């Protein structure tokens, strides 16, 4: 079981040493425990950023809540107790696209839910978080350096700065600023979308810097109405590190990589408003990696100019009848054009196969011809108007009667 793997636990179980620590020994905490760092609003995926920067002066927004189960656990030879048993963050983000090339973004995490036990290690008792706290504010900038918006491959780069705005000694942020440069690649091929990112997270002492990476792929359904996909993210420490619990006690942090997998998607609610949902397990026992994470949120994301142009050039036509859904009165049934907006794009019901909709056909069971006279429209032609169709009328141009096959009565 996960909790019993003593060699690699959220906090390495084995005390590396009970050593005299230096005068720099600090209170335990100051860790940005939440490993989910949401991509800027408008990105294709939730956790893995893309190289896209579509539009000029196009704002986008995001409100995302994620809950991580057991992200920090103390494992000893005889017990396993969570220092942090649960942590739920509300991420509020905004982005602004400029010149179809540059994207500026901001994100503020707020820990709304925090809970845990107070396990003891040696002479030290861990203090579990229990109140709401603001996390570290993230400011970001990225640029698309190659590839067209909406193209099969694009290349970009980004830099994020995390300001230490969280309370000191918390599990919502760190005591020093963090710098996170990334190389980004991604694209769109028909309905398939993909992205990958790699870079470094440079942390201040005592948190180790890491090599961070991520990859994601998905499929769009119904144009841009919905998307399903899978994401994997990870971070590997670049050096060993320790937690100084008190001036006499130090705990090894370990060199275990943090890896998470998530399956999720998004669906357009109305206009440019999307609902996002996802869930997945943590795959390792590194600090901050939960046993399970679930998330959900809303994103306001207007499309870029290439998507708008594509939609205008080839608007959605669900039933493939050549009539755009926005003009189709029956968008899910193959139909024909009609001057009547209530029937435009709807199938023609024509029992007698005369090309005249039964709803307009005065003789729906007999093949006929169009007529301006609604009482005769769709009825067999009757040139002389004697009530005998031309096909049965022996004298089609001379008015007669049915008794004489449409001819005048003979003289007596």
Beta strands, then each sheet from edge to edge (+ up, - down):
strand 1: 58-75
strand 2: 80-98
strand 3: 102-115
strand 4: 120-121
strand 5: 124-125
strand 6: 133-134
strand 7: 137-146
strand 8: 154-163
strand 9: 178-189
strand 10: 192-202
strand 11: 210-221
strand 12: 226-237
strand 13: 242-246
strand 14: 249-252
strand 15: 258-270
strand 16: 273-281
strand 17: 292-301
sheet 1: 6+ 3- 2+ 1- 17+ 16- 15+ 12- 11+ 10- 9+ 8- 7+
sheet 2: 4+ 5-
sheet 3: 13+ 14-
end
